[in-house]
Amino acid sequence: MSFTFSRLASHQILTRLDELVDLLIDSVDGGASIGFISPLSRERAAAFWQQIALGVAGHERLVLIGEDASGQVVGTAQLITGQPDNQPHRADVAKLLVHSRARRQGVAQQLMAHLEATARDAGKTLLVLDTATGSGAETFYTRTGWQRAGVIPDYALMPGGEPCATTLFYKAL
């Protein structure tokens, strides 16, 4: 299956809100530790994306999406570019999401490649992220060249409410 990738403006996030809400709920229901407890309501998920649209409008973050051949959103990734004055070279990667119907088809890897290229184009030379320790995401980041910086125990809760450690990663561009 082929996918296309693009960057969303804030108004496009709002235009595609239903698809993005579906993706976020699918990810949380699938057990992704991405800041939400299950069950995630459509209202809460919509409020999240509306807040993200404000961040994009304020030039504090970038949102990339992956679409399948029919134009449906199958994945997203975010680059948080709004950093303190002493860290203009750095950005945080957040909310790499791939819909369950598109997993294991290279969407995450392609999204990250596009996100890294976007970061380079924005003058960023260092990316950081965190993910649930022991998750498939941790394996993915290790496999794609990210360097493990350490683990923080009991950092967050999984969608079911159980505590989990988080692994911090970085990548020099």
C-alpha positions as YAML, in Angstrom:
chain: A
units: angstrom
residues:
- id: 1
  name: MET
  ca: [0.00, 0.00, 0.00]
- id: 2
  name: SER
  ca: [1.25, 3.49, -0.78]
- id: 3
  name: PHE
  ca: [1.08, 6.46, 1.54]
- id: 4
  name: THR
  ca: [1.56, 10.19, 1.14]
- id: 5
  name: PHE
  ca: [2.83, 12.55, 3.81]
- id: 6
  name: SER
  ca: [2.23, 16.24, 4.34]
- id: 7
  name: ARG
  ca: [2.31, 18.99, 6.94]
- id: 8
  name: LEU
  ca: [-0.98, 20.35, 8.27]
- id: 9
  name: ALA
  ca: [-1.78, 24.01, 8.86]
- id: 10
  name: SER
  ca: [-3.92, 24.79, 11.89]
- id: 11
  name: HIS
  ca: [-7.12, 25.16, 9.86]
- id: 12
  name: GLN
  ca: [-6.49, 21.78, 8.20]
- id: 13
  name: ILE
  ca: [-6.35, 20.13, 11.63]
- id: 14
  name: LEU
  ca: [-9.81, 21.50, 12.34]
- id: 15
  name: THR
  ca: [-11.07, 20.46, 8.89]
- id: 16
  name: ARG
  ca: [-9.86, 16.89, 9.49]
- id: 17
  name: LEU
  ca: [-10.85, 16.82, 13.15]
- id: 18
  name: ASP
  ca: [-13.05, 13.70, 12.92]
- id: 19
  name: GLU
  ca: [-10.28, 11.65, 11.31]
- id: 20
  name: LEU
  ca: [-7.72, 12.85, 13.85]
- id: 21
  name: VAL
  ca: [-10.09, 12.10, 16.73]
- id: 22
  name: ASP
  ca: [-10.63, 8.57, 15.35]
- id: 23
  name: LEU
  ca: [-6.86, 8.06, 15.10]
- id: 24
  name: LEU
  ca: [-6.25, 9.25, 18.66]
- id: 25
  name: ILE
  ca: [-9.02, 7.08, 20.11]
- id: 26
  name: ASP
  ca: [-7.81, 4.06, 18.11]
- id: 27
  name: SER
  ca: [-4.29, 4.57, 19.49]
- id: 28
  name: VAL
  ca: [-5.44, 4.89, 23.11]
- id: 29
  name: ASP
  ca: [-7.79, 1.91, 22.74]
- id: 30
  name: GLY
  ca: [-4.82, -0.02, 21.34]
- id: 31
  name: GLY
  ca: [-2.84, 0.62, 24.54]
- id: 32
  name: ALA
  ca: [-0.55, 3.45, 23.42]
- id: 33
  name: SER
  ca: [0.84, 5.46, 26.32]
- id: 34
  name: ILE
  ca: [0.36, 8.89, 24.79]
- id: 35
  name: GLY
  ca: [-1.02, 10.92, 27.67]
- id: 36
  name: PHE
  ca: [-4.59, 9.66, 27.90]
- id: 37
  name: ILE
  ca: [-6.55, 7.22, 30.05]
- id: 38
  name: SER
  ca: [-9.02, 4.85, 28.42]
- id: 39
  name: PRO
  ca: [-11.80, 5.20, 27.52]
- id: 40
  name: LEU
  ca: [-11.05, 8.45, 25.71]
- id: 41
  name: SER
  ca: [-14.17, 10.40, 24.81]
- id: 42
  name: ARG
  ca: [-14.59, 12.03, 21.42]
- id: 43
  name: GLU
  ca: [-15.02, 15.37, 23.18]
- id: 44
  name: ARG
  ca: [-11.70, 15.03, 25.04]
- id: 45
  name: ALA
  ca: [-9.93, 13.88, 21.86]
- id: 46
  name: ALA
  ca: [-11.40, 16.80, 19.88]
- id: 47
  name: ALA
  ca: [-10.30, 19.26, 22.58]
- id: 48
  name: PHE
  ca: [-6.77, 17.83, 22.35]
- id: 49
  name: TRP
  ca: [-6.62, 18.39, 18.57]
- id: 50
  name: GLN
  ca: [-8.10, 21.87, 18.90]
- id: 51
  name: GLN
  ca: [-5.29, 22.71, 21.35]
- id: 52
  name: ILE
  ca: [-2.75, 21.28, 18.91]
- id: 53
  name: ALA
  ca: [-4.20, 23.49, 16.15]
- id: 54
  name: LEU
  ca: [-3.57, 26.52, 18.38]
- id: 55
  name: GLY
  ca: [0.05, 25.40, 18.85]
- id: 56
  name: VAL
  ca: [0.48, 25.10, 15.09]
- id: 57
  name: ALA
  ca: [-1.07, 28.55, 14.56]
- id: 58
  name: GLY
  ca: [1.32, 29.94, 17.19]
- id: 59
  name: HIS
  ca: [4.36, 28.42, 15.42]
- id: 60
  name: GLU
  ca: [5.12, 26.26, 18.48]
- id: 61
  name: ARG
  ca: [4.67, 22.89, 16.78]
- id: 62
  name: LEU
  ca: [4.37, 21.16, 13.43]
- id: 63
  name: VAL
  ca: [1.99, 18.32, 12.61]
- id: 64
  name: LEU
  ca: [2.65, 15.80, 9.84]
- id: 65
  name: ILE
  ca: [0.11, 13.29, 8.61]
- id: 66
  name: GLY
  ca: [0.25, 10.14, 6.55]
- id: 67
  name: GLU
  ca: [-2.63, 9.31, 4.24]
- id: 68
  name: ASP
  ca: [-3.53, 6.08, 2.47]
- id: 69
  name: ALA
  ca: [-4.40, 5.88, -1.23]
- id: 70
  name: SER
  ca: [-8.01, 6.91, -0.48]
- id: 71
  name: GLY
  ca: [-6.84, 10.06, 1.35]
- id: 72
  name: GLN
  ca: [-7.73, 8.80, 4.82]
- id: 73
  name: VAL
  ca: [-5.43, 9.76, 7.71]
- id: 74
  name: VAL
  ca: [-3.49, 6.70, 8.87]
- id: 75
  name: GLY
  ca: [-0.85, 8.38, 11.01]
- id: 76
  name: THR
  ca: [0.49, 11.57, 12.55]
- id: 77
  name: ALA
  ca: [3.62, 12.84, 14.22]
- id: 78
  name: GLN
  ca: [4.37, 16.17, 15.86]
- id: 79
  name: LEU
  ca: [7.47, 18.28, 16.22]
- id: 80
  name: ILE
  ca: [7.43, 20.72, 19.13]
- id: 81
  name: THR
  ca: [9.61, 23.59, 17.96]
- id: 82
  name: GLY
  ca: [8.73, 26.18, 20.60]
- id: 83
  name: GLN
  ca: [11.75, 25.81, 22.90]
- id: 84
  name: PRO
  ca: [13.50, 28.07, 25.44]
- id: 85
  name: ASP
  ca: [15.87, 30.74, 24.14]
- id: 86
  name: ASN
  ca: [18.91, 28.64, 25.02]
- id: 87
  name: GLN
  ca: [17.70, 25.63, 23.00]
- id: 88
  name: PRO
  ca: [16.94, 26.91, 19.49]
- id: 89
  name: HIS
  ca: [18.70, 23.90, 17.96]
- id: 90
  name: ARG
  ca: [16.38, 21.34, 19.60]
- id: 91
  name: ALA
  ca: [12.84, 20.03, 19.11]
- id: 92
  name: ASP
  ca: [10.69, 17.41, 20.83]
- id: 93
  name: VAL
  ca: [8.98, 14.63, 18.92]
- id: 94
  name: ALA
  ca: [5.48, 13.89, 20.18]
- id: 95
  name: LYS
  ca: [2.45, 11.75, 19.45]
- id: 96
  name: LEU
  ca: [3.66, 9.40, 16.74]
- id: 97
  name: LEU
  ca: [0.35, 7.67, 16.03]
- id: 98
  name: VAL
  ca: [-0.45, 5.01, 13.44]
- id: 99
  name: HIS
  ca: [-3.99, 3.70, 13.02]
- id: 100
  name: SER
  ca: [-4.37, -0.02, 13.74]
- id: 101
  name: ARG
  ca: [-5.51, -0.65, 10.13]
- id: 102
  name: ALA
  ca: [-2.16, 0.69, 8.82]
- id: 103
  name: ARG
  ca: [0.33, -0.77, 11.28]
- id: 104
  name: ARG
  ca: [3.29, -2.84, 10.11]
- id: 105
  name: GLN
  ca: [3.23, -1.17, 6.70]
- id: 106
  name: GLY
  ca: [6.08, 1.32, 7.22]
- id: 107
  name: VAL
  ca: [3.92, 4.33, 8.12]
- id: 108
  name: ALA
  ca: [5.75, 5.11, 11.38]
- id: 109
  name: GLN
  ca: [9.17, 4.84, 9.77]
- id: 110
  name: GLN
  ca: [8.16, 7.08, 6.87]
- id: 111
  name: LEU
  ca: [6.51, 9.61, 9.18]
- id: 112
  name: MET
  ca: [9.67, 9.80, 11.28]
- id: 113
  name: ALA
  ca: [11.86, 10.21, 8.19]
- id: 114
  name: HIS
  ca: [9.67, 13.11, 7.04]
- id: 115
  name: LEU
  ca: [9.63, 14.59, 10.55]
- id: 116
  name: GLU
  ca: [13.43, 14.43, 10.78]
- id: 117
  name: ALA
  ca: [13.77, 16.08, 7.35]
- id: 118
  name: THR
  ca: [11.31, 18.78, 8.43]
- id: 119
  name: ALA
  ca: [13.35, 19.34, 11.60]
- id: 120
  name: ARG
  ca: [16.57, 19.66, 9.59]
- id: 121
  name: ASP
  ca: [14.88, 22.15, 7.25]
- id: 122
  name: ALA
  ca: [13.87, 24.16, 10.34]
- id: 123
  name: GLY
  ca: [17.52, 24.27, 11.50]
- id: 124
  name: LYS
  ca: [17.13, 21.70, 14.27]
- id: 125
  name: THR
  ca: [20.13, 19.52, 15.02]
- id: 126
  name: LEU
  ca: [18.85, 17.55, 18.02]
- id: 127
  name: LEU
  ca: [15.55, 15.75, 18.59]
- id: 128
  name: VAL
  ca: [14.31, 14.24, 21.86]
- id: 129
  name: LEU
  ca: [11.35, 12.08, 22.79]
- id: 130
  name: ASP
  ca: [10.05, 9.74, 25.45]
- id: 131
  name: THR
  ca: [8.07, 6.52, 25.20]
- id: 132
  name: ALA
  ca: [6.77, 3.77, 27.45]
- id: 133
  name: THR
  ca: [9.55, 1.43, 28.51]
- id: 134
  name: GLY
  ca: [9.09, -2.07, 27.13]
- id: 135
  name: SER
  ca: [6.66, -0.95, 24.43]
- id: 136
  name: GLY
  ca: [6.80, -1.65, 20.73]
- id: 137
  name: ALA
  ca: [7.54, 2.05, 20.29]
- id: 138
  name: GLU
  ca: [10.71, 1.68, 22.36]
- id: 139
  name: THR
  ca: [11.84, -1.12, 20.05]
- id: 140
  name: PHE
  ca: [10.95, 0.98, 16.99]
- id: 141
  name: TYR
  ca: [13.00, 3.98, 18.13]
- id: 142
  name: THR
  ca: [16.01, 1.83, 18.97]
- id: 143
  name: ARG
  ca: [15.78, 0.12, 15.57]
- id: 144
  name: THR
  ca: [15.59, 3.46, 13.73]
- id: 145
  name: GLY
  ca: [18.77, 4.92, 15.18]
- id: 146
  name: TRP
  ca: [17.60, 6.79, 18.27]
- id: 147
  name: GLN
  ca: [19.96, 6.78, 21.25]
- id: 148
  name: ARG
  ca: [18.62, 5.74, 24.64]
- id: 149
  name: ALA
  ca: [19.40, 8.35, 27.31]
- id: 150
  name: GLY
  ca: [17.82, 6.64, 30.31]
- id: 151
  name: VAL
  ca: [14.69, 5.42, 32.06]
- id: 152
  name: ILE
  ca: [12.46, 7.17, 34.59]
- id: 153
  name: PRO
  ca: [10.43, 4.71, 36.69]
- id: 154
  name: ASP
  ca: [6.69, 5.25, 37.23]
- id: 155
  name: TYR
  ca: [6.73, 8.29, 34.94]
- id: 156
  name: ALA
  ca: [3.20, 7.96, 33.59]
- id: 157
  name: LEU
  ca: [0.12, 5.77, 33.53]
- id: 158
  name: MET
  ca: [-0.81, 3.41, 30.73]
- id: 159
  name: PRO
  ca: [-4.29, 3.89, 29.24]
- id: 160
  name: GLY
  ca: [-5.61, 1.27, 31.66]
- id: 161
  name: GLY
  ca: [-4.30, 3.23, 34.65]
- id: 162
  name: GLU
  ca: [-1.27, 1.11, 35.58]
- id: 163
  name: PRO
  ca: [2.04, 2.95, 36.18]
- id: 164
  name: CYS
  ca: [4.83, 2.61, 33.63]
- id: 165
  name: ALA
  ca: [8.39, 3.73, 33.22]
- id: 166
  name: THR
  ca: [9.40, 5.92, 30.33]
- id: 167
  name: THR
  ca: [12.53, 5.72, 28.23]
- id: 168
  name: LEU
  ca: [14.12, 8.97, 27.06]
- id: 169
  name: PHE
  ca: [15.67, 9.04, 23.59]
- id: 170
  name: TYR
  ca: [17.61, 11.54, 21.50]
- id: 171
  name: LYS
  ca: [18.82, 11.75, 17.94]
- id: 172
  name: ALA
  ca: [21.42, 14.09, 16.48]
- id: 173
  name: LEU
  ca: [20.53, 15.18, 12.97]
...
